């Protein structure tokens, strides 16, 4: 799944985690599908956070 921004990926990740927490009887196929979606959302969020952190460091270095 392609995400357009951090917020949409993070919302998707929260929904997946809630589904894991609230369901005791997910099928193996659903578990795998949700795990894959969750990892895609997590990876997207982490990359966005890393890129944002790098940008902030560059901005900060310009003011030192």
Beta strands, then each sheet from edge to edge (+ up, - down):
end
